[in-house]
Amino acid sequence: MIKPDFNKYPDGLVPAIIQDYATEKVLMLGYMNEEAYSLTISGDKVTFFSRERQKLWTKGETSGNFLFVKEILLDCDKDCLLIKVNPAGPVCHTGADTCFNEENKNDDFLATLEKIIQQRKLQADSGSYVSSLFAKGINKIAQKVGEEAIELVIEAKDNDINLFKNEAADLLFHYLILLQAKGLELNDIVEVLKSRHQKRAESGERRA
């Protein structure tokens, strides 16, 4: 287990840079003492030590905009943390996406779409189609993926490329919803593909 050197600072507070796991945008800077760090690594949400209030606080405990931990990195001097997260909403207390007044989005639209789907899962919206699917449960979501797959196969046999593209988009959209329902992201599946490719490369197999 990685462990920062809290003794490097007179107050025992190590800076923690918070970065969005999907968009790679820097969201905020907080501070952790040893107890806050222990709570963060033992749970799934980021906990800081508030220098102003002189107490522990879990980001989002009042707003609901939690920072869900994906990865924790320690710098080479062991005195600074980089924590990659999935934010459940705006990070700054002003309502901005980040404390640096940047819009938290990635040029990769799939990453942006995944974030929207995740927000619909964590914060249900009565007018949202995605939220309604999550409310119906995994069986309904899986059924929709199956239906969209069949429709795509049917369109693949015809010559209307626009209909085919639309059915392909429908399938991908519902697949992303299914991944979120299973607690996964598209990148988790990409990692599986990368691992398979690496194993084939190491074995000398040329087939994709």
N, CA, C and O of each residue as an XYZ file, in Angstrom:
832
protein
N       0.849     -1.204      0.000
C       0.000      0.000      0.000
C       0.878      1.246      0.000
O       1.818      1.348      0.788
N       0.569      2.200     -0.892
C       1.333      3.435     -0.915
C       0.983      4.277      0.304
O      -0.166      4.302      0.745
N       1.994      4.972      0.849
C       1.734      5.796      2.018
C       2.529      7.075      1.943
O       3.756      7.034      1.854
N       1.856      8.218      1.977
C       2.563      9.506      1.940
C       3.384      9.699      3.218
O       3.121      9.087      4.253
N       4.386     10.569      3.104
C       5.199     10.925      4.264
C       4.576     12.157      4.918
O       4.917     13.289      4.573
N       3.675     11.936      5.848
C       2.971     13.038      6.513
C       3.899     13.861      7.397
O       3.597     15.007      7.730
N       5.029     13.271      7.775
C       5.967     13.965      8.672
C       6.738     15.074      7.971
O       7.436     15.850      8.624
N       6.622     15.159      6.660
C       7.329     16.212      5.927
C       6.727     17.587      6.171
O       7.377     18.606      5.939
N       5.490     17.615      6.639
C       4.791     18.876      6.849
C       4.526     19.081      8.340
O       4.081     18.159      9.023
N       4.797     20.289      8.846
C       4.593     20.572     10.276
C       3.168     20.278     10.755
O       2.962     19.833     11.884
N       2.175     20.535      9.866
C       0.781     20.292     10.260
C       0.303     18.886      9.899
O      -0.838     18.521     10.184
N       1.183     18.099      9.270
C       0.822     16.728      8.912
C      -0.159     16.611      7.773
O      -0.782     15.566      7.583
N      -0.301     17.687      7.009
C      -1.264     17.697      5.902
C      -0.555     17.596      4.560
O       0.288     18.426      4.221
N      -0.908     16.575      3.813
C      -0.323     16.343      2.490
C      -1.290     16.859      1.426
O      -2.483     16.562      1.491
N      -0.799     17.630      0.440
C      -1.691     18.100     -0.636
C      -2.164     16.941     -1.508
O      -1.404     16.021     -1.811
N      -3.428     17.006     -1.904
C      -4.018     15.971     -2.750
C      -4.648     16.640     -3.973
O      -5.647     17.351     -3.858
N      -4.065     16.408     -5.120
C      -4.593     16.932     -6.378
C      -5.681     15.986     -6.864
O      -5.464     14.778     -6.966
N      -6.855     16.541     -7.163
C      -7.989     15.718     -7.601
C      -8.186     15.895     -9.104
O      -8.362     17.010     -9.597
N      -8.153     14.788     -9.811
C      -8.263     14.799    -11.273
C      -9.408     13.896    -11.715
O      -9.602     12.808    -11.173
N     -10.154     14.358    -12.699
C     -11.234     13.534    -13.247
C     -10.624     12.352    -14.015
O      -9.803     12.539    -14.913
N     -11.033     11.158    -13.654
C     -10.478      9.940    -14.256
C     -10.760      9.861    -15.752
O      -9.931      9.380    -16.524
N     -11.945     10.338    -16.155
C     -12.360     10.221    -17.551
C     -11.840     11.364    -18.414
O     -11.302     11.129    -19.496
N     -11.997     12.606    -17.942
C     -11.635     13.756    -18.769
C     -10.196     14.205    -18.568
O      -9.641     14.925    -19.397
N      -9.586     13.770    -17.449
C      -8.221     14.149    -17.065
C      -8.092     15.620    -16.671
O      -6.980     16.135    -16.560
N      -9.213     16.293    -16.460
C      -9.189     17.671    -15.980
C      -8.849     17.688    -14.489
O      -9.327     16.851    -13.723
N      -8.011     18.658    -14.085
C      -7.745     18.846    -12.666
C      -8.947     19.555    -12.058
O      -9.346     20.622    -12.524
N      -9.523     18.961    -11.017
C     -10.761     19.467    -10.449
C     -10.551     20.390     -9.254
O     -11.216     21.420     -9.135
N      -9.635     20.024     -8.379
C      -9.442     20.803     -7.163
C      -8.170     20.361     -6.449
O      -7.531     19.379     -6.826
N      -7.826     21.105     -5.420
C      -6.719     20.744     -4.532
C      -7.252     20.700     -3.111
O      -7.897     21.643     -2.656
N      -6.985     19.613     -2.415
C      -7.378     19.488     -1.023
C      -6.202     19.002     -0.200
O      -5.102     18.812     -0.719
N      -6.441     18.801      1.079
C      -5.378     18.342      1.974
C      -5.866     17.168      2.803
O      -7.034     17.093      3.182
N      -4.951     16.258      3.073
C      -5.278     15.075      3.856
C      -4.288     14.884      4.986
O      -3.077     15.012      4.803
N      -4.830     14.572      6.172
C      -3.948     14.063      7.214
C      -4.005     12.539      7.131
O      -4.657     11.988      6.244
N      -3.335     11.869      8.038
C      -3.253     10.412      7.946
C      -4.626      9.755      8.071
O      -4.895      8.752      7.410
N      -5.493     10.311      8.910
C      -6.817      9.734      9.099
C      -7.677      9.908      7.847
O      -8.383      8.986      7.439
N      -7.612     11.093      7.241
C      -8.379     11.331      6.014
C      -7.922     10.399      4.904
O      -8.735      9.883      4.137
N      -6.615     10.189      4.825
C      -6.069      9.295      3.805
C      -6.541      7.857      4.040
O      -6.914      7.160      3.096
N      -6.521      7.423      5.288
C      -6.953      6.063      5.621
C      -8.421      5.856      5.259
O      -8.793      4.806      4.736
N      -9.253      6.860      5.538
C     -10.670      6.756      5.194
C     -10.870      6.708      3.683
O     -11.747      6.000      3.188
N     -10.060      7.457      2.961
C     -10.177      7.503      1.498
C      -9.811      6.166      0.869
O     -10.510      5.685     -0.022
N      -8.719      5.565      1.329
C      -8.273      4.308      0.707
C      -9.104      3.114      1.170
O      -9.136      2.084      0.497
N      -9.772      3.247      2.307
C     -10.570      2.123      2.803
C     -12.008      2.175      2.291
O     -12.732      1.182      2.368
N     -12.422      3.331      1.768
C     -13.773      3.471      1.221
C     -13.730      3.712     -0.268
O     -12.779      3.318     -0.943
N     -14.779      4.369     -0.791
C     -14.815      4.651     -2.226
C     -14.969      6.137     -2.518
O     -15.117      6.538     -3.673
N     -14.934      6.970     -1.445
C     -15.091      8.410     -1.627
C     -13.910      9.151     -1.010
O     -13.302      8.691     -0.042
N     -13.596     10.318     -1.596
C     -12.470     11.119     -1.108
C     -12.862     11.861      0.169
O     -13.897     12.524      0.230
N     -12.007     11.731      1.187
C     -12.165     12.469      2.435
C     -10.954     13.369      2.632
O      -9.814     12.926      2.492
N     -11.199     14.619      2.954
C     -10.132     15.587      3.199
C     -10.089     15.976      4.676
O     -10.939     15.576      5.472
N      -9.065     16.772      5.015
C      -9.039     17.457      6.301
C      -9.176     18.943      6.008
O      -8.354     19.525      5.300
N     -10.219     19.548      6.556
C     -10.474     20.967      6.320
C      -9.578     21.810      7.214
O      -9.657     21.720      8.439
N      -8.734     22.619      6.612
C      -7.864     23.508      7.390
C      -8.677     24.629      8.036
O      -8.330     25.123      9.109
N      -9.756     25.023      7.372
C     -10.592     26.105      7.895
C     -11.400     25.654      9.099
O     -11.483     26.353     10.109
N     -11.999     24.465      8.975
C     -12.863     23.972     10.055
C     -12.135     23.062     11.035
O     -12.659     22.712     12.093
N     -10.902     22.685     10.653
C     -10.090     21.811     11.499
C     -10.806     20.494     11.834
O     -10.876     20.065     12.986
N     -11.330     19.879     10.772
C     -11.959     18.575     10.961
C     -12.025     17.837      9.626
O     -11.848     18.426      8.560
N     -12.285     16.538      9.714
C     -12.418     15.724      8.510
C     -13.709     16.062      7.783
O     -14.721     16.377      8.409
N     -13.668     15.994      6.447
C     -14.902     16.148      5.676
C     -14.814     15.343      4.395
O     -13.815     15.371      3.676
N     -15.882     14.634      4.140
C     -15.982     13.868      2.903
C     -16.618     14.758      1.855
O     -17.744     15.225      2.029
N     -15.906     14.992      0.776
C     -16.420     15.862     -0.274
C     -17.762     15.336     -0.779
O     -17.859     14.188     -1.214
N     -18.797     16.178     -0.720
C     -20.119     15.786     -1.183
C     -21.069     15.389     -0.072
O     -22.220     15.040     -0.336
N     -20.601     15.436      1.183
C     -21.457     14.978      2.278
C     -22.694     15.856      2.464
O     -23.697     15.399      3.012
N     -22.633     17.108      2.016
C     -23.819     17.969      2.089
C     -24.463     18.166      0.717
O     -25.688     18.240      0.615
N     -23.658     18.251     -0.329
C     -24.185     18.509     -1.679
C     -24.575     17.248     -2.429
O     -25.384     17.295     -3.356
N     -23.997     16.109     -2.026
C     -24.213     14.875     -2.778
C     -23.243     14.715     -3.932
O     -23.265     13.699     -4.626
N     -22.380     15.721     -4.146
C     -21.416     15.674     -5.243
C     -20.124     14.983     -4.778
O     -19.069     15.606     -4.658
N     -20.246     13.697     -4.525
C     -19.109     12.929     -4.024
C     -18.030     12.761     -5.091
O     -18.291     12.876     -6.288
N     -16.821     12.490     -4.628
C     -15.709     12.153     -5.510
C     -15.409     10.675     -5.319
O     -14.842     10.277     -4.301
N     -15.788      9.865     -6.292
C     -15.606      8.421     -6.185
C     -14.206      8.036     -6.688
O     -13.847      8.305     -7.834
N     -13.446      7.415     -5.821
C     -12.038      7.125     -6.099
C     -11.880      6.043     -7.163
O     -12.496      4.980     -7.082
N     -11.052      6.328     -8.153
C     -10.700      5.341     -9.174
C      -9.247      4.894     -9.044
O      -8.935      3.720     -9.240
N      -8.359      5.833     -8.714
C      -6.937      5.506     -8.640
C      -6.223      6.530     -7.760
O      -6.558      7.714     -7.780
N      -5.239      6.070     -6.991
C      -4.451      6.953     -6.140
C      -2.977      6.776     -6.471
O      -2.452      5.662     -6.455
N      -2.317      7.892     -6.771
C      -0.888      7.870     -7.094
C      -0.138      8.758     -6.115
O      -0.656      9.775     -5.654
N       1.093      8.359     -5.804
C       1.955      9.110     -4.898
C       3.165      9.602     -5.668
O       3.762      8.844     -6.433
N       3.539     10.868     -5.474
C       4.669     11.402     -6.235
C       5.994     10.822     -5.722
O       6.042     10.137     -4.700
N       7.066     11.120     -6.468
C       8.364     10.504     -6.196
C       8.934     10.864     -4.824
O       9.719     10.098     -4.266
N       8.551     12.017     -4.276
C       9.039     12.435     -2.958
C       8.118     11.999     -1.826
O       8.388     12.277     -0.657
N       7.034     11.316     -2.173
C       6.070     10.803     -1.204
C       5.417     11.907     -0.359
O       5.046     11.684      0.793
N       5.286     13.096     -0.952
C       4.688     14.192     -0.196
C       3.555     14.894     -0.934
O       3.158     16.000     -0.567
N       3.026     14.234     -1.995
C       1.904     14.796     -2.739
C       1.129     13.660     -3.397
O       1.717     12.723     -3.937
N      -0.185     13.754     -3.345
C      -1.044     12.717     -3.908
C      -1.743     13.206     -5.171
O      -2.104     14.377     -5.288
N      -1.925     12.290     -6.106
C      -2.783     12.525     -7.268
C      -3.902     11.500     -7.181
O      -3.665     10.296     -7.271
N      -5.118     11.986     -7.007
C      -6.254     11.081     -6.861
C      -7.180     11.253     -8.052
O      -7.730     12.331     -8.276
N      -7.347     10.183     -8.812
C      -8.217     10.200     -9.983
C      -9.600      9.710     -9.561
O      -9.737      8.672     -8.915
N     -10.615     10.476     -9.937
C     -11.964     10.221     -9.423
C     -13.019     10.280    -10.515
O     -12.784     10.762    -11.623
N     -14.174      9.776    -10.160
C     -15.400     10.021    -10.918
C     -16.243     10.962    -10.073
O     -16.811     10.528     -9.071
N     -16.347     12.240    -10.442
C     -17.157     13.173     -9.650
C     -18.641     12.974     -9.923
O     -19.050     12.746    -11.061
N     -19.440     13.063     -8.867
C     -20.885     12.862     -9.017
C     -21.608     14.142     -9.408
O     -22.830     14.140     -9.557
N     -20.870     15.233     -9.577
C     -21.476     16.508     -9.935
C     -20.425     17.594     -9.935
O     -19.233     17.288     -9.891
N     -20.828     18.858     -9.984
C     -19.863     19.956     -9.929
C     -19.012     19.854     -8.674
O     -19.499     19.460     -7.614
N     -17.735     20.211     -8.799
C     -16.800     20.047     -7.680
C     -16.688     21.303     -6.828
O     -16.597     21.217     -5.603
N     -16.694     22.473     -7.470
C     -16.482     23.719     -6.729
C     -17.738     24.127     -5.951
O     -18.861     23.883     -6.392
N     -17.532     24.751     -4.789
C     -18.665     25.212     -3.978
C     -19.462     26.318     -4.678
O     -20.588     26.622     -4.284
N     -18.865     26.924     -5.730
C     -19.571     27.960     -6.491
C     -20.563     27.356     -7.482
O     -21.388     28.062     -8.062
N     -20.470     26.049     -7.664
C     -21.310     25.382     -8.646
C     -20.602     25.105     -9.956
O     -21.165     24.474    -10.850
N     -19.353     25.581    -10.076
C     -18.558     25.341    -11.286
C     -18.073     23.889    -11.312
O     -17.955     23.239    -10.273
N     -17.799     23.404    -12.506
C     -17.319     22.028    -12.654
C     -16.036     21.793    -11.870
O     -15.871     20.753    -11.232
N     -15.125     22.765    -11.919
C     -13.847     22.642    -11.242
C     -13.575     23.895    -10.422
O     -14.215     24.927    -10.621
N     -12.620     23.801     -9.499
C     -12.243     24.962     -8.689
C     -11.374     25.934     -9.481
O     -10.996     26.987     -8.967
N     -11.060     25.592    -10.713
C     -10.270     26.458    -11.586
C     -11.144     27.062    -12.682
O     -10.649     27.607    -13.668
N     -12.467     26.948    -12.481
C     -13.452     27.542    -13.377
C     -13.323     27.041    -14.814
O     -13.518     27.791    -15.770
N     -12.994     25.765    -14.944
C     -12.952     25.133    -16.257
C     -14.174     24.239    -16.431
O     -14.722     23.719    -15.460
N     -14.583     24.074    -17.655
C     -15.650     23.125    -17.943
C     -15.048     21.733    -17.966
O     -14.075     21.475    -18.675
N     -15.627     20.853    -17.195
C     -15.068     19.510    -17.078
C     -15.591     18.619    -18.198
O     -16.571     17.892    -18.032
N     -14.930     18.692    -19.318
C     -15.325     17.848    -20.438
C     -14.098     17.411    -21.217
O     -13.050     18.054    -21.179
N     -14.252     16.329    -21.905
C     -13.182     15.747    -22.700
C     -13.548     15.877    -24.173
O     -14.724     15.833    -24.537
N     -12.533     16.038    -25.014
C     -12.795     16.072    -26.448
C     -13.332     14.730    -26.929
O     -13.945     14.641    -27.993
N     -13.097     13.696    -26.143
C     -13.634     12.373    -26.431
C     -15.098     12.357    -26.018
O     -15.399     12.300    -24.826
N     -16.012     12.405    -26.978
C     -17.438     12.510    -26.658
C     -17.949     11.296    -25.895
O     -18.865     11.422    -25.082
N     -17.374     10.123    -26.141
C     -17.817      8.940    -25.417
C     -17.577      9.101    -23.919
O     -18.389      8.665    -23.102
N     -16.452      9.732    -23.563
C     -16.166      9.978    -22.144
C     -17.194     10.931    -21.555
O     -17.652     10.747    -20.427
N     -17.553     11.949    -22.328
C     -18.574     12.901    -21.879
C     -19.920     12.208    -21.713
O     -20.629     12.439    -20.734
N     -20.265     11.364    -22.669
C     -21.537     10.644    -22.617
C     -21.578      9.704    -21.416
O     -22.603      9.588    -20.745
N     -20.464      9.038    -21.151
C     -20.400      8.154    -19.981
C     -20.653      8.925    -18.693
O     -21.329      8.438    -17.786
N     -20.108     10.123    -18.623
C     -20.277     10.942    -17.421
C     -21.754     11.322    -17.243
O     -22.278     11.300    -16.129
N     -22.412     11.669    -18.347
C     -23.834     12.016    -18.278
C     -24.645     10.809    -17.795
O     -25.527     10.943    -16.947
N     -24.339      9.641    -18.340
C     -25.038      8.414    -17.941
C     -24.819      8.128    -16.463
O     -25.747      7.749    -15.747
N     -23.577      8.314    -16.015
C     -23.269      8.080    -14.603
C     -24.049      9.028    -13.698
O     -24.549      8.626    -12.647
N     -24.149     10.284    -14.113
C     -24.899     11.254    -13.317
C     -26.379     10.897    -13.254
O     -27.023     11.088    -12.223
N     -26.916     10.380    -14.351
C     -28.329      9.969    -14.365
C     -28.549      8.760    -13.448
O     -29.639      8.560    -12.912
N     -27.496      7.965    -13.282
C     -27.584      6.817    -12.386
C     -27.524      7.254    -10.928
O     -28.292      6.769    -10.096
N     -26.601      8.179    -10.617
C     -26.386      8.609     -9.240
C     -27.425      9.608     -8.770
O     -27.795      9.629     -7.596
N     -27.897     10.443     -9.701
C     -28.880     11.461     -9.353
C     -30.069     11.330    -10.304
O     -30.099     11.939    -11.374
N     -31.024     10.541     -9.901
C     -32.168     10.223    -10.767
C     -32.924     11.480    -11.185
O     -33.180     12.374    -10.378
N     -33.270     11.520    -12.459
C     -34.046     12.624    -13.029
C     -35.337     12.037    -13.585
O     -35.304     11.198    -14.486
N     -36.455     12.468    -13.060
C     -37.740     11.888    -13.449
C     -38.034     12.052    -14.937
O     -38.806     11.283    -15.509
N     -37.416     13.057    -15.564
C     -37.669     13.280    -16.979
C     -36.629     12.640    -17.878
O     -36.652     12.847    -19.092
N     -35.720     11.869    -17.308
C     -34.629     11.275    -18.073
C     -34.918      9.838    -18.478
O     -35.310      9.016    -17.650
N     -34.721      9.543    -19.758
C     -34.885      8.177    -20.255
C     -33.877      7.252    -19.593
O     -34.210      6.126    -19.222
N     -32.639      7.727    -19.444
C     -31.583      6.907    -18.846
C     -31.922      6.584    -17.393
O     -31.796      5.435    -16.967
N     -32.350      7.584    -16.633
C     -32.733      7.355    -15.238
C     -33.874      6.345    -15.138
O     -33.899      5.517    -14.227
N     -34.817      6.417    -16.078
C     -35.949      5.487    -16.051
C     -35.488      4.057    -16.295
O     -36.042      3.117    -15.727
N     -34.472      3.893    -17.141
C     -33.926      2.551    -17.376
C     -33.249      2.011    -16.125
O     -33.442      0.852    -15.757
N     -32.448      2.861    -15.467
C     -31.797      2.422    -14.231
C     -32.835      2.030    -13.186
O     -32.637      1.078    -12.431
N     -33.936      2.764    -13.146
C     -34.989      2.475    -12.172
C     -35.637      1.121    -12.435
O     -36.108      0.464    -11.507
N     -35.662      0.703    -13.702
C     -36.294     -0.576    -14.060
C     -35.390     -1.768    -13.808
O     -35.849     -2.910    -13.792
N     -34.100     -1.502    -13.612
C     -33.194     -2.576    -13.227
C     -32.402     -3.190    -14.366
O     -32.611     -2.893    -15.543
N     -31.481     -4.060    -13.965
C     -30.515     -4.641    -14.901
C     -31.173     -5.485    -15.986
O     -30.709     -5.490    -17.127
N     -32.252     -6.202    -15.648
C     -32.899     -7.053    -16.648
C     -33.449     -6.241    -17.818
O     -33.312     -6.637    -18.976
N     -34.075     -5.098    -17.512
C     -34.628     -4.250    -18.562
C     -33.509     -3.640    -19.405
O     -33.625     -3.546    -20.627
N     -32.435     -3.229    -18.750
C     -31.308     -2.640    -19.486
C     -30.687     -3.672    -20.418
O     -30.403     -3.380    -21.580
N     -30.479     -4.876    -19.905
C     -29.899     -5.942    -20.737
C     -30.826     -6.286    -21.898
O     -30.367     -6.548    -23.010
N     -32.126     -6.283    -21.637
C     -33.102     -6.549    -22.697
C     -33.000     -5.512    -23.811
O     -33.059     -5.853    -24.992
N     -32.845     -4.239    -23.428
C     -32.734     -3.176    -24.424
C     -31.490     -3.353    -25.280
O     -31.525     -3.118    -26.487
N     -30.386     -3.768    -24.657
C     -29.155     -4.004    -25.426
C     -29.395     -5.111    -26.445
O     -28.969     -5.006    -27.595
N     -30.077     -6.169    -26.021
C     -30.392     -7.262    -26.940
C     -31.267     -6.812    -28.092
O     -31.034     -7.191    -29.240
N     -32.279     -5.998    -27.790
C     -33.171     -5.488    -28.836
C     -32.423     -4.628    -29.839
O     -32.626     -4.742    -31.047
N     -31.546     -3.759    -29.318
C     -30.795     -2.870    -30.210
C     -29.808     -3.661    -31.062
O     -29.558     -3.303    -32.213
N     -29.251     -4.722    -30.512
C     -28.319     -5.562    -31.272
C     -29.037     -6.241    -32.444
O     -28.506     -6.313    -33.553
N     -30.227     -6.726    -32.184
C     -31.013     -7.372    -33.245
C     -31.355     -6.365    -34.341
O     -31.244     -6.674    -35.527
N     -31.769     -5.162    -33.944
C     -32.108     -4.130    -34.923
C     -30.897     -3.748    -35.772
O     -31.029     -3.474    -36.965
N     -29.719     -3.731    -35.152
C     -28.507     -3.415    -35.902
C     -28.198     -4.508    -36.925
O     -27.817     -4.214    -38.058
N     -28.364     -5.766    -36.523
C     -28.120     -6.879    -37.441
C     -29.068     -6.802    -38.634
O     -28.666     -7.038    -39.773
N     -30.318     -6.472    -38.366
C     -31.310     -6.359    -39.447
C     -30.908     -5.254    -40.424
O     -30.956     -5.444    -41.640
N     -30.512     -4.099    -39.886
C     -30.130     -2.981    -40.753
C     -28.841     -3.263    -41.516
O     -28.629     -2.725    -42.602
N     -27.980     -4.107    -40.947
C     -26.713     -4.438    -41.613
C     -26.953     -5.170    -42.927
O     -26.112     -5.136    -43.826
N     -28.089     -5.825    -43.034
C     -28.398     -6.593    -44.247
C     -29.003     -5.726    -45.336
O     -29.140     -6.161    -46.479
N     -29.368     -4.487    -44.979
C     -29.931     -3.570    -45.962
C     -28.875     -2.574    -46.426
O     -27.723     -2.633    -45.998
N     -29.273     -1.666    -47.297
C     -28.307     -0.745    -47.891
C     -28.477      0.702    -47.446
O     -27.866      1.604    -48.019
N     -29.308      0.931    -46.422
C     -29.497      2.288    -45.931
C     -28.455      2.584    -44.858
O     -28.639      2.219    -43.697
N     -27.365      3.240    -45.237
C     -26.244      3.459    -44.324
C     -26.622      4.367    -43.156
O     -26.093      4.217    -42.054
N     -27.529      5.301    -43.392
C     -27.941      6.201    -42.312
C     -28.719      5.458    -41.229
O     -28.504      5.687    -40.039
N     -29.625      4.564    -41.644
C     -30.346      3.756    -40.668
C     -29.386      2.853    -39.904
O     -29.530      2.657    -38.697
N     -28.400      2.303    -40.621
C     -27.410      1.438    -39.972
C     -26.622      2.220    -38.916
O     -26.403      1.727    -37.810
N     -26.199      3.437    -39.259
C     -25.438      4.251    -38.304
C     -26.278      4.590    -37.075
O     -25.775      4.590    -35.951
N     -27.551      4.875    -37.294
C     -28.421      5.199    -36.163
C     -28.641      4.002    -35.252
O     -28.657      4.147    -34.029
N     -28.810      2.818    -35.837
C     -28.979      1.624    -35.013
C     -27.674      1.293    -34.273
O     -27.704      0.826    -33.135
N     -26.533      1.539    -34.926
C     -25.234      1.313    -34.275
C     -25.071      2.256    -33.086
O     -24.556      1.865    -32.038
N     -25.516      3.502    -33.259
C     -25.442      4.478    -32.175
C     -26.359      4.071    -31.018
O     -25.987      4.204    -29.852
N     -27.562      3.572    -31.342
C     -28.492      3.115    -30.308
C     -27.884      1.976    -29.494
O     -27.990      1.950    -28.268
N     -27.248      1.036    -30.189
C     -26.646     -0.100    -29.499
C     -25.508      0.353    -28.586
O     -25.418     -0.089    -27.441
N     -24.646      1.226    -29.085
C     -23.526      1.707    -28.284
C     -24.027      2.465    -27.056
O     -23.495      2.303    -25.958
N     -25.045      3.288    -27.249
C     -25.613      4.071    -26.153
C     -26.127      3.157    -25.040
O     -25.826      3.372    -23.866
N     -26.903      2.137    -25.413
C     -27.455      1.240    -24.407
C     -26.381      0.338    -23.798
O     -26.495     -0.078    -22.645
N     -25.351      0.043    -24.566
C     -24.222     -0.725    -24.032
C     -23.510      0.062    -22.938
O     -23.117     -0.509    -21.921
N     -23.342      1.363    -23.137
C     -22.721      2.209    -22.110
C     -23.580      2.242    -20.842
O     -23.054      2.259    -19.729
N     -24.893      2.250    -21.020
C     -25.793      2.212    -19.863
C     -25.644      0.890    -19.116
O     -25.610      0.861    -17.886
N     -25.555     -0.197    -19.869
C     -25.387     -1.514    -19.252
C     -24.081     -1.588    -18.463
O     -24.051     -2.138    -17.362
N     -23.009     -1.040    -19.016
C     -21.729     -1.035    -18.313
C     -21.853     -0.295    -16.985
O     -21.369     -0.773    -15.959
N     -22.502      0.876    -17.000
C     -22.675      1.640    -15.779
C     -23.534      0.863    -14.772
O     -23.283      0.920    -13.568
N     -24.525      0.154    -15.255
C     -25.380     -0.647    -14.372
C     -24.583     -1.747    -13.683
O     -24.920     -2.168    -12.577
N     -23.524     -2.209    -14.346
C     -22.661     -3.238    -13.778
C     -21.481     -2.647    -13.020
O     -20.603     -3.376    -12.559
N     -21.463     -1.316    -12.891
C     -20.378     -0.661    -12.169
C     -19.086     -0.572    -12.964
O     -18.002     -0.486    -12.386
N     -19.195     -0.592    -14.279
C     -18.026     -0.557    -15.163
C     -18.084      0.641    -16.095
O     -19.108      1.310    -16.229
N     -16.930      0.888    -16.742
C     -16.845      1.929    -17.756
C     -16.258      1.322    -19.020
O     -15.700      0.226    -18.998
N     -16.392      2.049    -20.118
C     -15.871      1.566    -21.389
C     -14.371      1.291    -21.293
O     -13.863      0.357    -21.914
N     -13.663      2.114    -20.509
C     -12.220      1.935    -20.374
C     -11.869      0.593    -19.734
O     -10.812      0.028    -20.017
N     -12.748      0.082    -18.875
C     -12.509     -1.237    -18.274
C     -12.507     -2.320    -19.340
O     -11.728     -3.270    -19.261
N     -13.364     -2.184    -20.325
C     -13.421     -3.158    -21.410
C     -12.234     -2.976    -22.348
O     -11.677     -3.948    -22.858
N     -11.853     -1.715    -22.570
C     -10.672     -1.432    -23.399
C      -9.435     -2.087    -22.791
O      -8.589     -2.613    -23.513
N      -9.330     -2.055    -21.449
C      -8.193     -2.674    -20.776
C      -8.155     -4.179    -21.016
O      -7.077     -4.759    -21.148
N      -9.323     -4.815    -21.075
C      -9.378     -6.246    -21.377
C      -8.849     -6.501    -22.781
O      -8.081     -7.436    -23.005
N      -9.268     -5.659    -23.727
C      -8.805     -5.807    -25.110
C      -7.295     -5.574    -25.217
O      -6.598     -6.278    -25.947
N      -6.808     -4.583    -24.483
C      -5.368     -4.319    -24.478
C      -4.591     -5.515    -23.937
O      -3.550     -5.893    -24.474
N      -5.116     -6.100    -22.866
C      -4.456     -7.249    -22.250
C      -4.413     -8.429    -23.205
O      -3.394     -9.110    -23.317
N      -5.531     -8.669    -23.896
C      -5.563     -9.765    -24.871
C      -4.557     -9.531    -25.991
O      -3.839    -10.441    -26.407
N      -4.522     -8.277    -26.471
C      -3.597     -7.939    -27.553
C      -2.149     -8.139    -27.115
O      -1.326     -8.657    -27.870
N      -1.850     -7.721    -25.884
C      -0.495     -7.858    -25.366
C      -0.094     -9.325    -25.257
O       1.031     -9.693    -25.593
N      -1.016    -10.158    -24.787
C      -0.717    -11.585    -24.647
C      -0.463    -12.234    -26.002
O       0.428    -13.070    -26.145
N      -1.263    -11.835    -26.999
C      -1.067    -12.372    -28.345
C       0.263    -11.912    -28.916
O       0.960    -12.680    -29.578
N       0.615    -10.652    -28.658
C       1.884    -10.123    -29.162
C       3.061    -10.849    -28.525
O       4.043    -11.166    -29.196
N       2.955    -11.109    -27.226
C       4.038    -11.788    -26.525
C       4.197    -13.230    -26.964
O       5.293    -13.789    -26.919
N       3.084    -13.833    -27.391
C       3.144    -15.229    -27.835
C       3.516    -15.355    -29.318
O       3.707    -16.455    -29.834
N       3.614    -14.197    -29.988
C       3.977    -14.210    -31.395
C       2.804    -14.379    -32.321
O       2.976    -14.500    -33.533
N       1.606    -14.388    -31.762
C       0.403    -14.529    -32.574
C       0.096    -13.218    -33.266
O       0.077    -12.170    -32.621
N      -0.143    -13.254    -34.563
C      -0.342    -12.023    -35.342
C      -1.807    -11.674    -35.526
O      -2.135    -10.538    -35.867
N      -2.676    -12.622    -35.307
C      -4.084    -12.343    -35.567
C      -4.641    -11.377    -34.519
O      -4.309    -11.468    -33.338
N      -5.501    -10.442    -34.974
C      -6.179     -9.521    -34.063
C      -7.329    -10.236    -33.404
O      -8.042     -9.645    -32.594
